[in-house]
Amino acid sequence: MHRLPVVAVIGRPNVGKSTLFNRLIGSRRAVVDDTPGVTRDRLYGQGEAFGREFRVVDTGGLDAAFGDDISAAAQMQTRIAIDEADVIVFVLDGQEGVSSVDHEVADGLRKSGKPVILVANKLESLKLGQLDAIWDLRLGEALPISALHGTQVGDLLERLHELLPDTPEEDEPDDEAVRVAVVGRPNVGKSSLINAILGEERLVVADRPGTTRDAVDTAFERDGQPYVLVDTAGIRRKAKVTEALEYYCVLRAMDAIERSHVAVLVLDARDGFTDQDKRIAGIAHEAGRGLILAVNKWDLFLTYLDDREKSGIEIGEEIDRRVYRATRRTATREYAKALRDIVPFCAYAPVIFTAAIHRDGVAKVLAETNLVAEHHAFRIPTAELNDVL
């Protein structure tokens, strides 16, 4: 289990970021899985540069999060990319030349100290021509490419191969330990759930450095069973711009899920399954990891059921429509059925209802984690499988 290095493709709108993204992942479309219910977008993919694998992130979607203020979008986009990436590919429009926004982005990149590959796209003739001003960016020589036709993309891959960091296998702290990733959108209660897990009848706790940047995996033991809580790194970090964090939430969840045996996806009971939740569930599903759905803030949802007109609590329209007849006695059954109807591709996942801030349901999360981990590790002997077939 290891973390793939991250390559962020950044630049102004319409410079060809998404085209280059698809070229790097070797697909003409970002949606590469037709499994019903697995929501995908043009955000992330996996590429390879002469035997070295990496994760590539298309930051194009961030532009829409800031309306028409392109300058503000570029600055925030750059800050997040710098924070997450191991190597940054800065894309310019080779036909339009260098803009003031490009200069703003370049200023941030120079201060970061991160490896930057400057790319002048849309140059089928491989001539920099009018891009003499590119040297003013002070990021070195630009690589002229045509992402659309694949011209010079091989040279870009060579540069990536040189700059990508090594990704050694992560040392397992304990072969018997169950590695658990607590993932989900911002503000759904992940931190509260983690604190409740670690704070209740804690026996042995030790911090171990993880492979994810700024992450610490936490080893602990409960009732004789060792666990490793795989830190989801930046998912728990506060951010001033929630919209931008939403995009990178998926990337951070991928790292945590890939280093775990079981993923606990924390949902806000008031929202049900959002598109972002579906993406994260799809990652665990496709990676073959065990999956548990922890419906958090259940106490607030019950308050809503008790007095829907006076509670003042807003509930997602789809989940409200499916459980509108539910009472306290039938709420958990109806809610779990609604979740499975909304996202049938992970209908096998156990649904647990928690109020993490009060530590309600937390013990059941660990108990269910043990069961899911056992099923995840189950192997059928070859001889027995042959007999069945």
NUFIBA-220027 format. One record per residue (C-alpha): residue number from 1; z, x, y. Coordinates in steps of 0.25 Angstrom, whole numbers, plus 5000, padded with zeros to 4 digits. Layout:
N
SITE    nr     pz     px     py
SITE   NUM      Z      X      Y
...
This chain:
389
SITE    nr     pz     px     py
SITE     1   5000   5000   5000
SITE     2   4996   5006   5013
SITE     3   4992   5002   5027
SITE     4   4977   5003   5031
SITE     5   4974   5010   5044
SITE     6   4970   5001   5055
SITE     7   4957   5003   5063
SITE     8   4957   4993   5075
SITE     9   4943   4990   5081
SITE    10   4945   4987   5096
SITE    11   4937   4985   5108
SITE    12   4932   4974   5118
SITE    13   4926   4961   5113
SITE    14   4911   4962   5109
SITE    15   4911   4977   5106
SITE    16   4908   4975   5091
SITE    17   4922   4976   5086
SITE    18   4921   4965   5075
SITE    19   4907   4971   5071
SITE    20   4913   4985   5069
SITE    21   4925   4978   5062
SITE    22   4916   4972   5052
SITE    23   4908   4985   5050
SITE    24   4921   4992   5047
SITE    25   4926   4983   5037
SITE    26   4912   4982   5031
SITE    27   4911   4967   5033
SITE    28   4902   4958   5042
SITE    29   4914   4948   5043
SITE    30   4929   4949   5045
SITE    31   4931   4938   5035
SITE    32   4930   4944   5022
SITE    33   4938   4935   5013
SITE    34   4933   4920   5009
SITE    35   4947   4916   5003
SITE    36   4950   4902   5009
SITE    37   4961   4902   5019
SITE    38   4961   4917   5021
SITE    39   4959   4918   5036
SITE    40   4952   4930   5042
SITE    41   4947   4935   5055
SITE    42   4940   4947   5061
SITE    43   4952   4955   5062
SITE    44   4954   4965   5051
SITE    45   4947   4972   5039
SITE    46   4947   4984   5031
SITE    47   4938   4996   5032
SITE    48   4935   5009   5026
SITE    49   4931   5023   5032
SITE    50   4927   5032   5021
SITE    51   4937   5029   5012
SITE    52   4948   5026   5022
SITE    53   4952   5011   5023
SITE    54   4957   5005   5036
SITE    55   4960   4991   5042
SITE    56   4951   4988   5054
SITE    57   4955   4978   5064
SITE    58   4945   4970   5074
SITE    59   4953   4968   5086
SITE    60   4942   4959   5092
SITE    61   4950   4946   5089
SITE    62   4961   4951   5099
SITE    63   4951   4948   5111
SITE    64   4953   4933   5110
SITE    65   4968   4934   5110
SITE    66   4967   4937   5125
SITE    67   4957   4928   5130
SITE    68   4947   4933   5140
SITE    69   4955   4945   5145
SITE    70   4947   4956   5138
SITE    71   4955   4967   5144
SITE    72   4969   4962   5140
SITE    73   4963   4959   5126
SITE    74   4958   4974   5125
SITE    75   4971   4980   5129
SITE    76   4979   4972   5119
SITE    77   4969   4973   5108
SITE    78   4970   4988   5110
SITE    79   4985   4989   5110
SITE    80   4986   4981   5097
SITE    81   4975   4989   5091
SITE    82   4981   5002   5095
SITE    83   4995   4998   5089
SITE    84   4989   4994   5075
SITE    85   4977   5003   5073
SITE    86   4976   5017   5067
SITE    87   4962   5019   5072
SITE    88   4955   5011   5084
SITE    89   4941   5009   5085
SITE    90   4937   5006   5099
SITE    91   4924   4999   5100
SITE    92   4915   4999   5113
SITE    93   4902   4992   5116
SITE    94   4892   5003   5116
SITE    95   4882   4994   5124
SITE    96   4892   4989   5135
SITE    97   4899   5002   5137
SITE    98   4914   5004   5141
SITE    99   4921   4993   5148
SITE   100   4935   4993   5155
SITE   101   4941   4986   5143
SITE   102   4937   4998   5135
SITE   103   4944   5007   5144
SITE   104   4957   4999   5143
SITE   105   4956   4999   5128
SITE   106   4953   5014   5128
SITE   107   4965   5017   5137
SITE   108   4974   5011   5127
SITE   109   4968   5018   5115
SITE   110   4969   5032   5122
SITE   111   4984   5029   5124
SITE   112   4986   5025   5109
SITE   113   4983   5038   5103
SITE   114   4976   5030   5091
SITE   115   4963   5035   5085
SITE   116   4952   5028   5092
SITE   117   4937   5028   5088
SITE   118   4928   5024   5100
SITE   119   4916   5016   5096
SITE   120   4904   5011   5104
SITE   121   4898   5000   5097
SITE   122   4884   4993   5098
SITE   123   4877   5006   5099
SITE   124   4866   5005   5089
SITE   125   4859   5017   5095
SITE   126   4871   5025   5094
SITE   127   4870   5030   5108
SITE   128   4882   5029   5117
SITE   129   4873   5028   5130
SITE   130   4880   5021   5140
SITE   131   4894   5024   5134
SITE   132   4896   5037   5142
SITE   133   4908   5030   5148
SITE   134   4915   5029   5134
SITE   135   4921   5043   5137
SITE   136   4929   5037   5148
SITE   137   4937   5029   5137
SITE   138   4942   5043   5133
SITE   139   4942   5039   5118
SITE   140   4932   5050   5113
SITE   141   4918   5048   5109
SITE   142   4913   5034   5105
SITE   143   4906   5031   5092
SITE   144   4893   5023   5094
SITE   145   4892   5013   5083
SITE   146   4885   5000   5080
SITE   147   4895   4991   5072
SITE   148   4884   4980   5070
SITE   149   4875   4990   5063
SITE   150   4885   4999   5058
SITE   151   4879   5011   5065
SITE   152   4889   5023   5066
SITE   153   4900   5015   5060
SITE   154   4901   5026   5049
SITE   155   4905   5036   5060
SITE   156   4916   5026   5064
SITE   157   4921   5026   5050
SITE   158   4921   5041   5049
SITE   159   4930   5041   5062
SITE   160   4939   5031   5056
SITE   161   4940   5039   5043
SITE   162   4945   5051   5051
SITE   163   4955   5043   5059
SITE   164   4961   5033   5049
SITE   165   4975   5037   5045
SITE   166   4979   5039   5031
SITE   167   4985   5028   5023
SITE   168   4994   5033   5012
SITE   169   4999   5024   5002
SITE   170   5013   5018   5006
SITE   171   5025   5022   4997
SITE   172   5031   5011   4990
SITE   173   5046   5011   4994
SITE   174   5049   5004   4980
SITE   175   5040   5000   4969
SITE   176   5049   4988   4967
SITE   177   5049   4984   4981
SITE   178   5042   4971   4986
SITE   179   5035   4974   4998
SITE   180   5035   4962   5008
SITE   181   5027   4960   5020
SITE   182   5032   4949   5030
SITE   183   5019   4945   5038
SITE   184   5015   4935   5048
SITE   185   5011   4931   5062
SITE   186   5020   4935   5074
SITE   187   5032   4927   5076
SITE   188   5033   4920   5063
SITE   189   5046   4926   5059
SITE   190   5043   4938   5051
SITE   191   5053   4947   5058
SITE   192   5064   4936   5055
SITE   193   5060   4935   5041
SITE   194   5060   4950   5039
SITE   195   5074   4951   5046
SITE   196   5079   4940   5037
SITE   197   5074   4947   5024
SITE   198   5080   4960   5028
SITE   199   5093   4954   5034
SITE   200   5098   4945   5023
SITE   201   5107   4952   5012
SITE   202   5100   4965   5015
SITE   203   5103   4976   5004
SITE   204   5094   4988   5006
SITE   205   5085   4990   5018
SITE   206   5077   5003   5021
SITE   207   5066   5006   5031
SITE   208   5053   5013   5026
SITE   209   5041   5017   5034
SITE   210   5029   5008   5032
SITE   211   5015   5012   5033
SITE   212   5012   5002   5044
SITE   213   5014   5007   5058
SITE   214   5027   5004   5064
SITE   215   5031   4997   5051
SITE   216   5044   4999   5043
SITE   217   5044   4993   5029
SITE   218   5058   4989   5025
SITE   219   5063   4990   5011
SITE   220   5075   4982   5007
SITE   221   5081   4976   4994
SITE   222   5086   4962   4991
SITE   223   5092   4958   4977
SITE   224   5088   4971   4971
SITE   225   5073   4969   4975
SITE   226   5067   4979   4984
SITE   227   5058   4975   4995
SITE   228   5050   4981   5006
SITE   229   5047   4973   5019
SITE   230   5033   4978   5023
SITE   231   5034   4978   5038
SITE   232   5023   4971   5045
SITE   233   5023   4981   5057
SITE   234   5017   4975   5069
SITE   235   5018   4961   5065
SITE   236   5032   4960   5070
SITE   237   5030   4968   5083
SITE   238   5030   4960   5095
SITE   239   5018   4959   5103
SITE   240   5015   4953   5117
SITE   241   5002   4947   5113
SITE   242   5004   4938   5101
SITE   243   4989   4935   5100
SITE   244   4986   4950   5098
SITE   245   4997   4952   5088
SITE   246   4991   4940   5079
SITE   247   4979   4948   5076
SITE   248   4986   4961   5072
SITE   249   4997   4953   5064
SITE   250   4986   4952   5053
SITE   251   4984   4967   5053
SITE   252   4999   4970   5052
SITE   253   5001   4960   5041
SITE   254   4990   4966   5033
SITE   255   4997   4980   5033
SITE   256   5010   4973   5028
SITE   257   5004   4965   5018
SITE   258   4996   4976   5012
SITE   259   5009   4984   5010
SITE   260   5016   4973   5004
SITE   261   5018   4965   4991
SITE   262   5021   4952   4997
SITE   263   5018   4946   5011
SITE   264   5027   4936   5017
SITE   265   5019   4929   5027
SITE   266   5028   4922   5038
SITE   267   5023   4909   5044
SITE   268   5029   4901   5055
SITE   269   5032   4888   5049
SITE   270   5027   4881   5062
SITE   271   5013   4887   5062
SITE   272   5010   4886   5047
SITE   273   4998   4895   5043
SITE   274   4991   4901   5055
SITE   275   4978   4909   5054
SITE   276   4986   4922   5056
SITE   277   4995   4918   5044
SITE   278   4983   4915   5035
SITE   279   4977   4929   5038
SITE   280   4990   4936   5034
SITE   281   4991   4927   5022
SITE   282   4977   4930   5018
SITE   283   4980   4945   5019
SITE   284   4991   4944   5009
SITE   285   4983   4935   5000
SITE   286   4971   4945   5000
SITE   287   4979   4957   4998
SITE   288   4985   4951   4986
SITE   289   5000   4951   4991
SITE   290   5011   4941   4988
SITE   291   5012   4931   4999
SITE   292   5024   4923   5004
SITE   293   5023   4912   5015
SITE   294   5036   4912   5023
SITE   295   5036   4900   5032
SITE   296   5046   4904   5043
SITE   297   5053   4897   5054
SITE   298   5054   4885   5045
SITE   299   5066   4880   5052
SITE   300   5058   4878   5064
SITE   301   5048   4870   5056
SITE   302   5059   4861   5050
SITE   303   5064   4859   5064
SITE   304   5050   4854   5068
SITE   305   5050   4844   5055
SITE   306   5063   4839   5059
SITE   307   5059   4834   5073
SITE   308   5044   4836   5075
SITE   309   5044   4830   5089
SITE   310   5056   4837   5095
SITE   311   5056   4850   5088
SITE   312   5046   4857   5098
SITE   313   5041   4866   5087
SITE   314   5026   4867   5086
SITE   315   5020   4867   5072
SITE   316   5006   4872   5068
SITE   317   4996   4860   5067
SITE   318   4992   4862   5053
SITE   319   5005   4864   5047
SITE   320   5011   4852   5055
SITE   321   5000   4843   5050
SITE   322   5003   4847   5035
SITE   323   5018   4845   5036
SITE   324   5020   4834   5046
SITE   325   5026   4825   5036
SITE   326   5036   4836   5030
SITE   327   5051   4834   5031
SITE   328   5061   4845   5029
SITE   329   5062   4842   5014
SITE   330   5047   4843   5012
SITE   331   5043   4853   5023
SITE   332   5043   4866   5015
SITE   333   5034   4859   5004
SITE   334   5024   4853   5014
SITE   335   5024   4866   5022
SITE   336   5021   4875   5010
SITE   337   5010   4865   5006
SITE   338   5004   4865   5020
SITE   339   5003   4881   5020
SITE   340   4996   4881   5007
SITE   341   4986   4871   5011
SITE   342   4983   4878   5024
SITE   343   4982   4892   5017
SITE   344   4978   4890   5002
SITE   345   4974   4904   4999
SITE   346   4989   4908   4999
SITE   347   4995   4895   4993
SITE   348   5001   4904   4982
SITE   349   5011   4910   4992
SITE   350   5025   4905   4992
SITE   351   5030   4898   5005
SITE   352   5044   4901   5010
SITE   353   5050   4894   5022
SITE   354   5059   4903   5030
SITE   355   5067   4903   5043
SITE   356   5068   4918   5044
SITE   357   5077   4918   5057
SITE   358   5087   4910   5049
SITE   359   5084   4918   5036
SITE   360   5081   4905   5029
SITE   361   5071   4907   5017
SITE   362   5072   4922   5018
SITE   363   5078   4924   5004
SITE   364   5067   4915   4998
SITE   365   5056   4925   5005
SITE   366   5062   4937   4997
SITE   367   5063   4929   4984
SITE   368   5049   4924   4985
SITE   369   5044   4938   4989
SITE   370   5050   4943   4976
SITE   371   5042   4932   4968
SITE   372   5029   4934   4975
SITE   373   5030   4950   4973
SITE   374   5032   4948   4959
SITE   375   5020   4939   4958
SITE   376   5012   4949   4966
SITE   377   5016   4960   4957
SITE   378   5013   4952   4944
SITE   379   5002   4959   4935
SITE   380   4996   4953   4923
SITE   381   4995   4964   4911
SITE   382   4980   4967   4908
SITE   383   4982   4963   4893
SITE   384   4988   4949   4897
SITE   385   4977   4947   4907
SITE   386   4966   4950   4896
SITE   387   4973   4940   4887
SITE   388   4972   4929   4897
SITE   389   4958   4932   4901
